[in-house]
Amino acid sequence: MASILTALVPVFLVILLGVVLRRVLLKKADHWIALEQLTYYVLFPALLLVSAVKADLSGVSVIAVVGAMLGSILIMSALLLAGREPLCRMLAMDGPAYTSLFQGVTRWNTYIALAVAGGLYGAAGVTVAAVALVAMIPAVNVVCVIVLARYVGAQAPTPRFIGTQLARNPFIWSCALGALLNGFAVPVPKVVVEFGDILGRASLALGLLVVGGGLALDRLKTIKLTVLLAVVLKLVGKPAVAITLGLAFGLRGTELAVLAIVCAVPSAPNGYVLARQMGGDAPLLAEILTVQILAAVVSLPLVLAVVGLIG
């Protein structure tokens, strides 16, 4: 537990610094929009690309990791879709609010996941996380775009529309390019890899600061039942499903732990951007993200402690 907390505390301290900076130094919204765009379109794609290129997959159970990750997404998505009507009646949710609940449960914060995986397990943890992210990023984006288009009603979920949304996601093409370069053993000049490494190292710190700067603390005077449900399903339900699938696929040790980390971290800030673009309930999703990050300070160490006992 001590080693887990040692890895987690710096991550949450950087997020807390983002909260402070938003209120003390970088008070204008334009500052944070610029930082978010820099991280989203340049720095983090560089990290994903270089991680995929450098990943030594010989020691990773790729099929098992990918199977467990995709299985967790499909199961949680199916449960949310099957329970949509009773949930909407019980929680008085409209279509946009439901899509925010959906995104809040199915997405994950890649900045926190990679920071924690790297802090606990070093290069091996980042490699397993990269494999998981390459599998999850296209899948979860396809599902979320379809759900938003269907239940917000802003635009019909045609294949062309879905393809356009996915083509705009820099995480998808950076993962795909890195996987292709790695899979076909294409030689990448060392200077290019070092350049990408520098950008990637900057992405984690800046990404965590942006997460902190975007926390909607002023909206937490009363916490909605929808927000609490999203917290429980994301921080407890999804990792429970992922760990169960991981054990069924034969994962143990670092692979099982990283699987749990990726599924137990809070949801992703880019879901908020997608909600704004497609007419979802962006303020509700901001509340969900904020409460999840605060709750993860307690839930994530507990999830990892459970994995340590069984894995």
N, C-alpha and C positions, 0 to 999 in steps of 0.2 A: 504493500500500500504506500509506503514511503517513496518508493521509486516512481510510482504512478503519480503521486501528488507533485513530486519534483519536476516531472515532465509537464504536468497540466498547469501548475501555478503560473509559470512564465507566459503561457499562452493567454490565460485570462487576465494577467497583468497588462499585456499589450492591448487587449480589448478595452480594459479599464482606462488605459492611457488615451485611447481613442475617444472615450466618453469625456475625459477631462479636456482634451484638445478642442473638442467641438464646442465646449462652453467657455474656454479661456483664450485660446490662441486662434484657431481656425473657425470663426463664428459664422462665416458666410456659407450658404448652401452651395454656392458655385465652387468653392474650394473642394468640397467633398465629392461633388459630381465629377470634377476633373480627376481626382484621385481614383474614384471608382472606375472611370473609363480607362485610365492608364493601366490599372490593375487588370481589368476585365479583358481589354483588347490587346495588351502587349505583354505585361509582366507574367501573369499567370499562364497564358498559353505557352510562353517560353519555358516555364517550369514543367508543364505537362509534356511538351515536345521533347525536351532534353531528358526528362525522367524516363520517357518511353524509349528513346534512342539508347540510353545507357543501361536500361534494365537487363539484368542477367536472368532470363526466364528459365534457365536450366534447373534452378533450385526451387521453382515456384510451381505449385499444383494449379496450373492455369485453368484447366477445365473445371476443377472443383471450386476454385475461387469465383470464377465467372458464373458458374451454375448457382452457387449460393447467393451471390449478389443479385442476379437477375430474378431468381426465385423469390427473394425477399421483396423486390419491387412489385412483381406480379401478384403476390399474395396480398400485400397491403393495398394495392390498387384495386384488386378484386373485392376485398372486404369493404372498402370505402364506396365503391360503385354499387355493390349489392345493398348496402345500408343507406344509400343516399336519401331515399324518400322518407324513411322513418327518422333519420337524423335531421333532415330539413324541417320536418314537422315538430320534432321535440325541441330543437334549438332555435326555431323560427329563423332559419337561414333561407336567403334567396339564392339564385344561381351563382352570382359573383362571390358571395360569402362561402358557398360550398367549395368553389374552386380554390379559395385561399386555404381552407381546411385541407383540401387534397394536396396542394403544393407544400403546405407546412408539414405534412406527414411523409410524403414520398421523396422530397428533395433532401439534400445534405450539404453541409458547409465544407467545401473542399479545402478551404484555407485552414480551418481548425483540424480537419481530419489529417491532412499531410503534416501539419506542425506537430500534432500529438504522436502520430505514427513514427515520424522521424525522431522526435525527442525520446521516445521509449525504445525504439528498435533500430535506429540508425538507417543506413542505406537499405538493409533488408526490409525494414518496415515501409520505406518509401517505395521500394520496388513492388511489394505486394499491393500497396495502396494504389499505385499507378495502374496495375493490372485491373484492379477493381473499378477504378474510375473510367478506364477505357471502355469497360463493359457497361457501366451504369449511365454515363453521361448521355450517349445517344438514346438509350432506352427510356430514361426518365423524361428527357426533353420531348420525345415523341408522344409519350402518354400525357404529359402535362399540357402540351399544345392542343392535343385532341380534346381533352377534358375542358379546357378553357373555351375553345371554339364551340363546343357542344352546349355548355351550360351557361355561358355568358351570352351567346347568341349574337356576338358582334360580327362574326363572319363564319360562313359555313366551313367545316373542316375538310376542305378538298385536298387531295394529294399535293396539288401545286402550292396551296397556302401553307401546308405543313412543311413541305420541302423548303419553302422560302424562309420560314421561321428557323428551321434547323441550319440552313446554310449561313444564317447570320450569327450563329453561335460559335465563337472562336474556340471554345473548349473542344467542340466536336472535331473541327478540322485539325487542330493541333494534336489531339489524341490519335486521329486517323493517320496523319502524316508520320508521327513518331512510330506508330505500330508498323506501318509499311516499311519505313527505313530499317527498323529493327528486324522485322520478319524476313526481309530480303537481304539482310546484312550489307546494306549500302554504306560504304565508308563516308563518314562525315568528318571534315577537317577539324583538327583539334581546336583551332582558334574559334571556330563557329560554336563548338560545344562549350568552350570556356565563356564565350560571349553570352550564350544562353544560360549558363550556370549563374553568372552574375545577375542577370535579369531575374532569374528564378528565385535566387536568395532574397532579392528585394521584394518579391511578390508576396511572400508569406507575412513579413512584418507589415507591409503596407496594407495587405488584404485584411489582416486582423485589426489594424487601426480603423479601416473603413467600416468594418463590422461594428466596432465600438461607437464610431461617430454616427452610425445609423440607428442606434437603439432608440426606441420610442418610449423613453422612461416617463415622459409627461402623460402618457395614455394609460398608466397602470394604476390609477386611483381605484378603479373597479375592473376586475378581470372577468371576462365573459366565459361562460361554460364552453363555448366553441374553442376558445384559446386553451383552456385546461384540457379539453379532449385532445387537441392537437399535441400538447406537451406530453401527455401520457402515451398516446399512440406512437409518437416519434421517438421519445427517449427511453421508453420501456418496451412497448409492443414490437416495434421494428427490430431492435437488437435481439429480442427474444426469438423472433422468427428467424433472423439471420444466423444466430448461434445454433439453433436447432438444425437448420439446413446445413450449416458448416460441419457439425458433428456427423450428420447423415452422409455427407460427402467425404468424410474422413479427414477433415482439417483439424490440426492441433497446433499448439505452440504459437509462434509469431503469426502464422497465417490466420488462425482462428481469432487471435487478438485484434489484428488489423481489420479483419472482417467486422468484428464487433465495433471497433472505433468508427469506421466509415458509416455504419448504420446507426450509431448511438449519438453522433454529434448533432447539433441543432440543424435546422433547415437552412436553405441558401438565400443570401441576399439577392441573387439574380432572379429568384422567383418574384421578388417585389417589382423588379424592372419589367418582367414579362406580364405581371398583373396590370401594371400601368398601361402597357402597350396594347393589351387585348381586352381591357375593360373589366378586369377582376376587381375584387375588393382589396386594393392595395393597403389602406390603413389597417384593416383587420390582419393582413399578413404581417405587417410591421409589428403589431402587438404580439402575434404568435412568435415571431423571430426573437423578440426581446425577452419574453418570458422563458422561451426554450434556452436561450443562452444563460440566463440567470439560474435556471433549474439544472442545467448541465454541469454546473460547478459541483453539484452533489451527485447527480445521476451517473455521470461518466466514470468517476472513480469506482462507484459501486458495480457498474457493468463490467469493468476491467477486473475488479476483484473476483467477481463470479467466474469470469473466463479463466482466471488464474487457478481457481479451485477445480474446474472441470476439464481444463485444456492442457 
